[in-house]
Amino acid sequence: MDVDALIDDPGTKIVVCCGAGGVGKTTTAAALALRAAERGRRTVVITVDPARRLAQSMGLEELDNTPRPVPLPRPVTAGGGSRDGQAARVSGDGQDGQDGQGSLHAMMLDMKRTFDEVVREHADPERARQILANPFYQTLSTSFSGTQEYMAMEKLGQLRQSGEWDLIVVDTPPSRSALDFLDAPKRLGRFLDGRLIRFLGPAGSGTFRLLGAGMNMVGSVVGKIVGTRFLNDLRSFVAAFDTVFGGFQERAERTYRLLRAPGTAFVVVAVPDSDAMREASFFVKRLAEDAMPLAGLVVNRTHPLPTGPGADLSAEWASTAADTLADTHPLAVAALRSHAERVRRRERELWLLERMTSTHPDTRVTEVAARPEDVHDLVGLREIGSALAGDER
């Protein structure tokens, strides 16, 4: 995968980093955003990682729902230079510079605050006040399954519409399944438009407008099951939210179309183990089915073999030699067995990669070798960006 060609292309407006939890999506997104800024793009990266690793790696005390400028060293040349040999420079305060200088902003999704913004935008002040104060809404906006993924897409739409940045990099939620990012908006929409919600809507409206007293009787039974207070809160929420729902759905569909637009590129992130690669394979297949543009696959924490004398020894040969020298050369035995272990681990990684590429032959792959420690500053992010772009190979 030619990462620099991707982020240098002015037609690339959105890069979405997806993958299973714990595979390095946050670090990958931050490294891509930093490299893009250093190569002249006005970039914002949005994370939904509640562990605040993005803020820490960028040297910020904290991040919130508003993009903040990231202070970058000055002057900084884009690692390896741009494709035409001209190195981009970045201003020291993260703001736009002169003569094509880039900038970098970062933010962390505040799920409830984003949901509140949607409500205020689509409802009149009094109705918005009723919704925001409703106990059922407060639960829905903070803990309902799929809300975080939907709000990530909502915030993406807001950032794109603002026109302040020419590249948006999205770190998707740490979900059990990478597919949740694509499925959650429809799932949340089905819930809000479902039969139970419509049944609990204002009497005399919708599909159940002819039920009259029968609806009240059924509602009484439901109230005994879930609690009268909860049912009343839910009914009040539905009554107030009814007029908001159309705009809610419309924005979800608009953002979903944005994800399919030519200016969007998906980067699937994985690590070289069976579960993560299987998840990545599912996601690549889903992107193809939904006609969403895939830039490629990033495989983090790989273990390429060192170069130099003895690097081409097979695991079997090294193990046999270690057994032969077991009683005479303990240091050589330790080195040989360590080499055999590294070779077997690399063979396993290559087998997983080959299986992935044979299933999805058009998928471009970039490996990022494992680091001795976690990334915790901009220098580390820059190194990851260089590895993504192939500067280390």
MARNUBA-693222 format. One record per residue (C-alpha): x, y, z; residue number from 1. Coordinates in Angstrom, 2 decimals. Example, Ala and Ser with C-alpha at 12.3 -4.5 7.8 and 13.67 -1.06 7.14 Angstrom:
// residues 2
+---------+---------+---------+-----+
!    east !   north !      up !  nr !
+---------+---------+---------+-----+
!   12.30 !   -4.50 !    7.80 !   1 !
!   13.67 !   -1.06 !    7.14 !   2 !
+---------+---------+---------+-----+
END
This chain:
// residues 393
+---------+---------+---------+-----+
!    east !   north !      up !  nr !
+---------+---------+---------+-----+
!    0.00 !    0.00 !    0.00 !   1 !
!    1.43 !    3.37 !   -1.04 !   2 !
!    0.54 !    5.40 !    2.04 !   3 !
!    2.17 !    8.62 !    0.85 !   4 !
!    0.30 !    8.50 !   -2.46 !   5 !
!   -2.93 !    8.09 !   -0.48 !   6 !
!   -2.42 !   11.03 !    1.88 !   7 !
!   -0.77 !   13.28 !   -0.72 !   8 !
!   -3.71 !   12.94 !   -3.09 !   9 !
!   -5.89 !   16.07 !   -2.67 !  10 !
!   -8.84 !   13.93 !   -3.71 !  11 !
!   -8.50 !   11.91 !   -0.49 !  12 !
!  -10.74 !   13.70 !    2.00 !  13 !
!  -11.45 !   10.98 !    4.60 !  14 !
!   -9.38 !    8.04 !    5.85 !  15 !
!  -11.23 !    5.60 !    8.12 !  16 !
!   -9.12 !    3.21 !   10.20 !  17 !
!  -11.11 !    0.07 !   11.05 !  18 !
!  -10.38 !   -3.25 !   12.69 !  19 !
!  -11.00 !   -5.39 !   15.73 !  20 !
!  -10.20 !   -4.03 !   19.20 !  21 !
!   -6.59 !   -3.92 !   20.33 !  22 !
!   -4.91 !   -4.01 !   16.91 !  23 !
!   -3.47 !   -0.48 !   16.95 !  24 !
!   -6.18 !    1.53 !   15.15 !  25 !
!   -5.62 !    4.60 !   17.33 !  26 !
!   -1.86 !    4.64 !   16.79 !  27 !
!   -2.27 !    3.99 !   13.06 !  28 !
!   -4.82 !    6.82 !   12.70 !  29 !
!   -2.62 !    9.26 !   14.64 !  30 !
!    0.49 !    8.32 !   12.67 !  31 !
!   -1.31 !    8.75 !    9.34 !  32 !
!   -2.69 !   12.12 !   10.43 !  33 !
!    0.72 !   13.33 !   11.61 !  34 !
!    2.44 !   12.26 !    8.40 !  35 !
!   -0.27 !   13.91 !    6.31 !  36 !
!    0.12 !   17.17 !    8.24 !  37 !
!    3.88 !   17.08 !    7.80 !  38 !
!    3.37 !   16.59 !    4.08 !  39 !
!    1.20 !   19.70 !    3.78 !  40 !
!   -2.39 !   18.60 !    4.50 !  41 !
!   -4.71 !   20.44 !    6.87 !  42 !
!   -5.58 !   17.38 !    8.92 !  43 !
!   -7.86 !   16.51 !   11.83 !  44 !
!   -7.89 !   13.13 !   13.54 !  45 !
!  -10.88 !   11.97 !   15.57 !  46 !
!  -10.55 !    9.15 !   18.06 !  47 !
!  -13.23 !    7.35 !   20.01 !  48 !
!  -10.70 !    5.62 !   22.27 !  49 !
!  -11.72 !    6.34 !   25.90 !  50 !
!   -8.24 !    5.32 !   27.11 !  51 !
!   -6.95 !    8.75 !   25.92 !  52 !
!   -3.90 !    7.21 !   24.26 !  53 !
!   -4.15 !    9.63 !   21.34 !  54 !
!   -3.89 !   12.69 !   23.58 !  55 !
!   -0.93 !   11.23 !   25.41 !  56 !
!    0.92 !   10.30 !   22.24 !  57 !
!    0.43 !   13.83 !   20.90 !  58 !
!    1.68 !   15.52 !   24.05 !  59 !
!   -1.72 !   16.93 !   25.03 !  60 !
!   -3.21 !   16.93 !   28.51 !  61 !
!   -6.59 !   15.81 !   27.19 !  62 !
!   -8.89 !   15.81 !   24.19 !  63 !
!  -12.58 !   16.61 !   23.99 !  64 !
!  -15.36 !   16.97 !   21.45 !  65 !
!  -13.77 !   20.06 !   19.88 !  66 !
!  -10.72 !   19.72 !   17.60 !  67 !
!   -7.58 !   21.05 !   19.26 !  68 !
!   -4.38 !   22.12 !   17.52 !  69 !
!   -1.48 !   19.76 !   18.08 !  70 !
!    1.82 !   21.60 !   18.68 !  71 !
!    4.39 !   20.18 !   16.28 !  72 !
!    8.16 !   20.67 !   16.26 !  73 !
!    9.41 !   23.20 !   13.75 !  74 !
!   10.77 !   22.90 !   11.25 !  75 !
!    9.95 !   19.28 !   10.43 !  76 !
!   10.54 !   17.61 !    7.11 !  77 !
!    8.19 !   14.90 !    5.91 !  78 !
!   10.07 !   11.64 !    6.41 !  79 !
!   11.50 !   10.73 !    3.06 !  80 !
!   10.18 !   13.94 !    1.48 !  81 !
!    7.11 !   14.31 !   -0.69 !  82 !
!    6.75 !   12.46 !   -3.94 !  83 !
!    8.24 !   15.34 !   -5.91 !  84 !
!   11.20 !   15.65 !   -3.54 !  85 !
!    9.98 !   18.82 !   -1.88 !  86 !
!    9.71 !   18.43 !    1.89 !  87 !
!    6.68 !   19.91 !    3.59 !  88 !
!    7.11 !   22.08 !    6.68 !  89 !
!    4.73 !   22.46 !    9.59 !  90 !
!    4.19 !   25.51 !   11.77 !  91 !
!    4.99 !   25.12 !   15.42 !  92 !
!    1.53 !   25.85 !   16.83 !  93 !
!   -0.39 !   23.35 !   14.68 !  94 !
!   -2.19 !   26.13 !   12.84 !  95 !
!   -2.14 !   26.63 !    9.10 !  96 !
!    1.19 !   27.99 !    7.90 !  97 !
!    2.16 !   29.66 !    4.69 !  98 !
!    3.13 !   28.28 !    1.28 !  99 !
!    1.37 !   24.98 !    1.54 ! 100 !
!    2.27 !   24.20 !    5.14 ! 101 !
!    0.08 !   21.64 !    6.83 ! 102 !
!   -1.57 !   21.58 !   10.23 ! 103 !
!   -2.81 !   18.97 !   12.67 ! 104 !
!   -5.82 !   18.98 !   15.00 ! 105 !
!   -7.10 !   16.18 !   17.19 ! 106 !
!  -10.30 !   15.43 !   19.08 ! 107 !
!  -11.90 !   12.64 !   21.09 ! 108 !
!  -15.56 !   11.82 !   20.51 ! 109 !
!  -17.90 !   12.78 !   23.31 ! 110 !
!  -20.82 !   10.49 !   22.51 ! 111 !
!  -23.48 !   12.23 !   24.62 ! 112 !
!  -22.42 !   15.74 !   23.67 ! 113 !
!  -22.60 !   14.85 !   19.97 ! 114 !
!  -26.06 !   13.29 !   20.45 ! 115 !
!  -27.17 !   16.45 !   22.28 ! 116 !
!  -25.94 !   18.56 !   19.35 ! 117 !
!  -28.05 !   16.50 !   16.93 ! 118 !
!  -31.15 !   16.94 !   19.10 ! 119 !
!  -30.66 !   20.70 !   19.43 ! 120 !
!  -30.16 !   21.05 !   15.68 ! 121 !
!  -33.30 !   19.14 !   14.70 ! 122 !
!  -35.78 !   20.12 !   17.43 ! 123 !
!  -37.24 !   23.42 !   18.51 ! 124 !
!  -35.88 !   24.70 !   21.87 ! 125 !
!  -38.79 !   23.44 !   23.98 ! 126 !
!  -38.88 !   19.99 !   22.42 ! 127 !
!  -35.10 !   19.75 !   22.68 ! 128 !
!  -35.33 !   20.60 !   26.37 ! 129 !
!  -37.87 !   17.80 !   26.90 ! 130 !
!  -35.71 !   15.27 !   25.08 ! 131 !
!  -32.46 !   16.20 !   26.84 ! 132 !
!  -34.11 !   16.01 !   30.26 ! 133 !
!  -35.78 !   12.67 !   29.60 ! 134 !
!  -34.26 !    9.77 !   31.64 ! 135 !
!  -34.69 !    7.31 !   28.76 ! 136 !
!  -32.83 !    9.64 !   26.40 ! 137 !
!  -30.01 !   10.01 !   28.92 ! 138 !
!  -29.61 !    6.23 !   28.95 ! 139 !
!  -29.87 !    5.95 !   25.17 ! 140 !
!  -27.29 !    8.69 !   24.56 ! 141 !
!  -24.66 !    7.18 !   26.86 ! 142 !
!  -24.95 !    3.40 !   26.86 ! 143 !
!  -27.26 !    2.05 !   24.17 ! 144 !
!  -25.56 !   -0.44 !   21.86 ! 145 !
!  -24.56 !    1.22 !   18.61 ! 146 !
!  -24.82 !    4.82 !   19.83 ! 147 !
!  -21.06 !    5.33 !   19.93 ! 148 !
!  -20.59 !    4.06 !   16.38 ! 149 !
!  -23.47 !    6.18 !   15.09 ! 150 !
!  -22.15 !    9.30 !   16.79 ! 151 !
!  -18.69 !    8.69 !   15.33 ! 152 !
!  -20.30 !    8.83 !   11.89 ! 153 !
!  -22.33 !   11.87 !   12.93 ! 154 !
!  -19.20 !   13.73 !   14.03 ! 155 !
!  -17.47 !   12.73 !   10.81 ! 156 !
!  -20.32 !   14.32 !    8.87 ! 157 !
!  -20.07 !   17.51 !   10.94 ! 158 !
!  -16.32 !   17.82 !   10.38 ! 159 !
!  -16.65 !   17.21 !    6.66 ! 160 !
!  -19.42 !   19.77 !    6.34 ! 161 !
!  -17.40 !   22.44 !    8.17 ! 162 !
!  -14.81 !   22.54 !    5.39 ! 163 !
!  -12.03 !   23.51 !    7.84 ! 164 !
!   -9.82 !   20.53 !    6.99 ! 165 !
!   -8.88 !   18.91 !    3.72 ! 166 !
!   -8.22 !   15.52 !    5.37 ! 167 !
!  -10.14 !   13.81 !    8.18 ! 168 !
!   -8.70 !   10.67 !    9.75 ! 169 !
!  -11.15 !    8.57 !   11.80 ! 170 !
!  -10.22 !    6.07 !   14.49 ! 171 !
!  -13.28 !    3.83 !   14.77 ! 172 !
!  -14.75 !    2.60 !   18.09 ! 173 !
!  -13.11 !   -0.32 !   19.94 ! 174 !
!  -16.01 !   -2.65 !   19.17 ! 175 !
!  -16.15 !   -6.43 !   19.50 ! 176 !
!  -16.54 !   -6.54 !   15.75 ! 177 !
!  -15.12 !   -4.08 !   13.21 ! 178 !
!  -18.40 !   -4.40 !   11.31 ! 179 !
!  -20.22 !   -2.61 !   14.14 ! 180 !
!  -19.04 !    0.71 !   12.72 ! 181 !
!  -21.01 !    0.09 !    9.53 ! 182 !
!  -23.97 !   -1.71 !   11.10 ! 183 !
!  -24.67 !    0.45 !   14.16 ! 184 !
!  -26.39 !    3.40 !   12.46 ! 185 !
!  -28.90 !    1.13 !   10.73 ! 186 !
!  -29.37 !   -0.88 !   13.92 ! 187 !
!  -30.03 !    2.24 !   15.98 ! 188 !
!  -32.36 !    3.53 !   13.27 ! 189 !
!  -34.32 !    0.27 !   13.24 ! 190 !
!  -34.72 !    0.50 !   16.99 ! 191 !
!  -35.97 !    4.09 !   16.91 ! 192 !
!  -38.31 !    3.27 !   14.04 ! 193 !
!  -39.35 !   -0.14 !   15.38 ! 194 !
!  -42.85 !   -1.37 !   16.12 ! 195 !
!  -42.48 !   -1.16 !   19.88 ! 196 !
!  -41.31 !    2.46 !   19.73 ! 197 !
!  -44.15 !    3.38 !   17.36 ! 198 !
!  -46.60 !    1.47 !   19.53 ! 199 !
!  -45.52 !    3.57 !   22.49 ! 200 !
!  -45.91 !    6.77 !   20.52 ! 201 !
!  -48.66 !    9.33 !   21.07 ! 202 !
!  -52.15 !    7.88 !   21.16 ! 203 !
!  -54.15 !    8.40 !   18.01 ! 204 !
!  -51.13 !    8.49 !   15.71 ! 205 !
!  -49.21 !    6.10 !   13.53 ! 206 !
!  -50.07 !    2.49 !   12.80 ! 207 !
!  -51.93 !    2.03 !   16.09 ! 208 !
!  -54.16 !    5.13 !   15.87 ! 209 !
!  -57.34 !    2.98 !   15.74 ! 210 !
!  -56.59 !    0.87 !   18.81 ! 211 !
!  -57.85 !    3.46 !   21.26 ! 212 !
!  -58.59 !    1.97 !   24.67 ! 213 !
!  -57.01 !   -1.34 !   23.62 ! 214 !
!  -53.65 !    0.36 !   23.35 ! 215 !
!  -53.99 !    1.80 !   26.84 ! 216 !
!  -54.85 !   -1.66 !   28.20 ! 217 !
!  -51.79 !   -3.23 !   26.53 ! 218 !
!  -49.67 !   -0.34 !   27.74 ! 219 !
!  -50.84 !   -1.06 !   31.27 ! 220 !
!  -49.67 !   -4.68 !   30.93 ! 221 !
!  -46.30 !   -3.56 !   29.54 ! 222 !
!  -46.01 !   -1.11 !   32.40 ! 223 !
!  -46.35 !   -3.91 !   34.93 ! 224 !
!  -43.44 !   -5.72 !   33.24 ! 225 !
!  -40.94 !   -2.88 !   32.76 ! 226 !
!  -42.24 !   -0.47 !   35.38 ! 227 !
!  -44.72 !    2.37 !   34.97 ! 228 !
!  -42.09 !    5.07 !   35.41 ! 229 !
!  -39.84 !    3.58 !   32.74 ! 230 !
!  -42.78 !    3.21 !   30.36 ! 231 !
!  -43.83 !    6.81 !   30.93 ! 232 !
!  -40.27 !    8.03 !   30.34 ! 233 !
!  -40.11 !    6.00 !   27.16 ! 234 !
!  -43.47 !    7.31 !   25.95 ! 235 !
!  -42.44 !   10.89 !   26.67 ! 236 !
!  -39.18 !   10.36 !   24.82 ! 237 !
!  -40.95 !    8.91 !   21.77 ! 238 !
!  -43.50 !   11.71 !   21.72 ! 239 !
!  -40.80 !   14.38 !   21.83 ! 240 !
!  -38.36 !   12.59 !   19.53 ! 241 !
!  -40.89 !   11.80 !   16.83 ! 242 !
!  -40.33 !   15.02 !   14.88 ! 243 !
!  -36.54 !   14.74 !   15.27 ! 244 !
!  -36.31 !   11.24 !   13.90 ! 245 !
!  -36.64 !   12.16 !   10.23 ! 246 !
!  -33.59 !   14.43 !   10.35 ! 247 !
!  -31.77 !   11.85 !   12.44 ! 248 !
!  -32.24 !    9.19 !    9.79 ! 249 !
!  -31.49 !   11.58 !    6.96 ! 250 !
!  -28.12 !   12.53 !    8.42 ! 251 !
!  -27.24 !    8.88 !    9.01 ! 252 !
!  -28.00 !    8.06 !    5.39 ! 253 !
!  -26.05 !   11.09 !    4.16 ! 254 !
!  -22.98 !   10.13 !    6.17 ! 255 !
!  -23.29 !    6.54 !    4.98 ! 256 !
!  -23.24 !    7.81 !    1.40 ! 257 !
!  -20.19 !    9.89 !    2.29 ! 258 !
!  -18.39 !    6.69 !    3.29 ! 259 !
!  -19.00 !    5.33 !   -0.21 ! 260 !
!  -17.81 !    8.47 !   -1.97 ! 261 !
!  -14.57 !    8.45 !   -4.00 ! 262 !
!  -12.87 !   10.82 !   -1.53 ! 263 !
!  -13.12 !    8.26 !    1.29 ! 264 !
!  -10.55 !    5.52 !    1.86 ! 265 !
!  -10.78 !    2.68 !    4.36 ! 266 !
!   -7.62 !    1.36 !    5.99 ! 267 !
!   -8.24 !   -1.98 !    7.69 ! 268 !
!   -5.93 !   -2.60 !   10.64 ! 269 !
!   -5.01 !   -6.02 !   12.06 ! 270 !
!   -2.27 !   -7.89 !   13.89 ! 271 !
!   -0.81 !  -11.22 !   12.73 ! 272 !
!   -3.07 !  -13.57 !   14.66 ! 273 !
!   -5.94 !  -15.71 !   13.45 ! 274 !
!   -8.81 !  -13.81 !   15.08 ! 275 !
!   -7.68 !  -10.34 !   13.98 ! 276 !
!   -6.94 !  -11.48 !   10.43 ! 277 !
!  -10.28 !  -13.26 !   10.21 ! 278 !
!  -12.00 !  -10.05 !   11.37 ! 279 !
!  -10.03 !   -8.08 !    8.79 ! 280 !
!  -11.07 !  -10.53 !    6.08 ! 281 !
!  -14.75 !  -10.15 !    7.04 ! 282 !
!  -14.42 !   -6.38 !    6.91 ! 283 !
!  -12.68 !   -6.33 !    3.53 ! 284 !
!  -15.45 !   -8.52 !    2.15 ! 285 !
!  -18.12 !   -6.25 !    3.63 ! 286 !
!  -16.51 !   -3.14 !    2.14 ! 287 !
!  -16.55 !   -4.79 !   -1.28 ! 288 !
!  -20.21 !   -5.76 !   -0.89 ! 289 !
!  -21.14 !   -2.20 !    0.10 ! 290 !
!  -19.00 !   -0.67 !   -2.68 ! 291 !
!  -16.87 !    1.22 !   -0.17 ! 292 !
!  -13.32 !    2.16 !   -1.21 ! 293 !
!  -10.55 !    0.09 !    0.43 ! 294 !
!   -7.05 !    1.60 !    0.46 ! 295 !
!   -5.40 !   -1.44 !    1.97 ! 296 !
!   -4.55 !   -3.52 !    5.02 ! 297 !
!   -2.10 !   -2.50 !    7.76 ! 298 !
!   -0.70 !   -5.44 !    9.73 ! 299 !
!    0.79 !   -4.14 !   12.97 ! 300 !
!    3.30 !   -5.79 !   15.32 ! 301 !
!    4.87 !   -8.13 !   12.81 ! 302 !
!    8.27 !   -9.72 !   13.39 ! 303 !
!   10.42 !   -9.64 !   10.26 ! 304 !
!   13.60 !  -11.66 !   10.54 ! 305 !
!   16.86 !   -9.75 !   11.02 ! 306 !
!   19.29 !   -9.57 !    8.14 ! 307 !
!   22.92 !  -10.61 !    8.29 ! 308 !
!   24.95 !  -13.78 !    8.76 ! 309 !
!   22.84 !  -16.78 !    9.69 ! 310 !
!   19.51 !  -15.00 !    9.06 ! 311 !
!   18.56 !  -17.56 !    6.41 ! 312 !
!   18.92 !  -20.57 !    8.71 ! 313 !
!   15.75 !  -22.64 !    8.89 ! 314 !
!   14.01 !  -23.32 !   12.18 ! 315 !
!   14.61 !  -27.06 !   11.79 ! 316 !
!   18.35 !  -26.60 !   11.18 ! 317 !
!   18.70 !  -24.23 !   14.16 ! 318 !
!   16.81 !  -26.60 !   16.47 ! 319 !
!   18.90 !  -29.58 !   15.38 ! 320 !
!   22.12 !  -27.65 !   15.88 ! 321 !
!   20.98 !  -26.54 !   19.33 ! 322 !
!   20.31 !  -30.14 !   20.34 ! 323 !
!   23.75 !  -31.17 !   19.09 ! 324 !
!   25.52 !  -28.45 !   21.10 ! 325 !
!   23.32 !  -28.75 !   24.18 ! 326 !
!   26.10 !  -29.92 !   26.54 ! 327 !
!   28.99 !  -27.81 !   25.27 ! 328 !
!   27.98 !  -24.32 !   24.09 ! 329 !
!   25.08 !  -22.91 !   26.18 ! 330 !
!   25.22 !  -19.41 !   24.64 ! 331 !
!   25.17 !  -20.80 !   21.11 ! 332 !
!   22.29 !  -23.10 !   22.05 ! 333 !
!   20.29 !  -20.16 !   23.43 ! 334 !
!   20.93 !  -18.13 !   20.26 ! 335 !
!   19.98 !  -21.02 !   17.98 ! 336 !
!   16.75 !  -21.77 !   19.84 ! 337 !
!   15.83 !  -18.09 !   19.88 ! 338 !
!   16.43 !  -17.97 !   16.13 ! 339 !
!   14.28 !  -21.07 !   15.60 ! 340 !
!   11.46 !  -19.48 !   17.58 ! 341 !
!   11.68 !  -16.25 !   15.57 ! 342 !
!   11.65 !  -18.15 !   12.28 ! 343 !
!    8.58 !  -20.19 !   13.27 ! 344 !
!    6.76 !  -17.05 !   14.41 ! 345 !
!    7.58 !  -15.32 !   11.13 ! 346 !
!    6.50 !  -18.35 !    9.12 ! 347 !
!    3.18 !  -18.27 !   10.95 ! 348 !
!    2.76 !  -14.56 !   10.15 ! 349 !
!    3.60 !  -15.11 !    6.49 ! 350 !
!    1.11 !  -17.97 !    6.32 ! 351 !
!   -1.64 !  -15.73 !    7.72 ! 352 !
!   -0.74 !  -12.95 !    5.27 ! 353 !
!   -0.68 !  -15.37 !    2.35 ! 354 !
!   -4.08 !  -16.74 !    3.31 ! 355 !
!   -5.45 !  -13.18 !    3.51 ! 356 !
!   -4.05 !  -12.13 !    0.15 ! 357 !
!   -5.17 !  -15.34 !   -1.54 ! 358 !
!   -8.72 !  -14.69 !   -0.32 ! 359 !
!   -8.56 !  -10.99 !   -1.26 ! 360 !
!   -5.95 !  -10.81 !   -4.03 ! 361 !
!   -6.58 !   -7.13 !   -4.79 ! 362 !
!   -5.89 !   -5.99 !   -1.21 ! 363 !
!   -2.69 !   -4.02 !   -0.75 ! 364 !
!   -0.81 !   -4.81 !    2.45 ! 365 !
!    1.63 !   -2.82 !    4.59 ! 366 !
!    3.46 !   -4.30 !    7.58 ! 367 !
!    4.56 !   -2.37 !   10.66 ! 368 !
!    7.14 !   -4.17 !   12.76 ! 369 !
!    6.60 !   -4.54 !   16.50 ! 370 !
!    8.26 !   -1.87 !   18.66 ! 371 !
!   10.07 !   -2.58 !   21.93 ! 372 !
!    7.68 !   -0.20 !   23.73 ! 373 !
!    4.37 !    1.56 !   23.20 ! 374 !
!    4.21 !    4.82 !   21.30 ! 375 !
!    3.93 !    7.73 !   23.72 ! 376 !
!    5.05 !   10.85 !   21.83 ! 377 !
!    5.15 !   12.51 !   18.43 ! 378 !
!    8.58 !   11.07 !   17.68 ! 379 !
!    7.15 !    7.57 !   18.09 ! 380 !
!    4.15 !    8.44 !   15.93 ! 381 !
!    6.48 !    9.77 !   13.25 ! 382 !
!    8.39 !    6.48 !   13.29 ! 383 !
!    5.14 !    4.56 !   12.83 ! 384 !
!    4.23 !    6.87 !    9.95 ! 385 !
!    7.59 !    6.16 !    8.34 ! 386 !
!    7.02 !    2.42 !    8.72 ! 387 !
!    3.56 !    2.75 !    7.17 ! 388 !
!    5.05 !    4.56 !    4.21 ! 389 !
!    7.82 !    1.97 !    3.80 ! 390 !
!   10.70 !    4.28 !    4.73 ! 391 !
!   12.11 !    1.61 !    7.05 ! 392 !
!   12.20 !   -1.08 !    4.38 ! 393 !
+---------+---------+---------+-----+
END
